[in-house]
Amino acid sequence: MVTRTDPRRGGGGLGCLVMIVVLVAMFYAGVTLGRPWFRYQQFKDEMQTTARFGSTLSDSAILVRLRAVADTLELPPSARRIVIKRAEQPQGVTISTSWTVKVKVPLLNEKTFKFAPKVVEGP
């Protein structure tokens, strides 16, 4: 009678290694593709916050604030082309901009994202 004391089945570790490589590649692609969207959401949130105070801020103050945020988030220069429109009665403000980002991901080639946030505060 032969008893086996080794608890391992004798299978190779290649399957585990392949799974780890696939998971790491998926994580990398997700982070790489998700970063522009996350920056878009952060910038749009700042646009909404600024628009809430639009009646108390001048257009130049709004531009300075949003351009500083665009620089901090490392958005492309086209994101700094911010358009501000004001409504007289009742008071309101509309802030908009647009930009494109090209992201290179291995095996997925190059993806182009187009962002055009627009915030309307007031009527």
Secondary structure as UniProt FT lines:
FT   HELIX           14..52
FT   TURN            53..56
FT   HELIX           59..72
FT   TURN            73..74
FT   HELIX           77..80
FT   STRAND          83..87
FT   TURN            88..91
FT   STRAND          92..96
FT   STRAND          99..105
FT   TURN            106..108
FT   STRAND          109..115
FT   STRAND          118..121
//
